[in-house]
Amino acid sequence: MPRDRRKKRDRHALTADGMVLCNPRDREAAHRAETEGIATDDRAAVTCPSCRALLYQLDKARTEDEQRSEQPRRGGSQ
């Protein structure tokens, strides 16, 4: 099997479980990303378009949850 000769590879984000964010069920992909040095925990260094889109969605959901928790609750005793 020929070796991958690409000079520039996409850098993938990792989940908390150590899996590739854009392919979280494939353990082989996670292992390959780790051994080939294309996996990173640094969110700013991610170049994979799928991982970047998923990171954006996660950040958006997190900020919406924070905003929801900061809003005063309506109702209660008056």
CORFENLIN-V382890 format. One record per backbone hydrogen bond with DSSP energy under -1.0 kcal/mol. CO is the residue of the C=O (numbers start at 1). NH is the residue of the N-H. If there is no record, write none. Layout:
BEGIN
CO;NH + CO;NH
END
This chain:
BEGIN
11;47 + 11;48 + 12;40 + 13;21 + 15;18 + 19;15 + 20;23 + 23;26 + 26;30 + 27;31 + 28;32 + 29;33 + 30;34 + 31;35 + 32;36 + 33;38 + 38;12 + 42;45 + 48;52 + 49;53 + 50;54 + 51;55 + 52;56 + 53;57 + 54;58 + 55;59 + 56;60 + 57;61 + 58;62 + 59;63 + 60;64 + 61;65 + 62;66 + 63;67 + 64;68 + 65;69 + 66;70 + 67;71
END
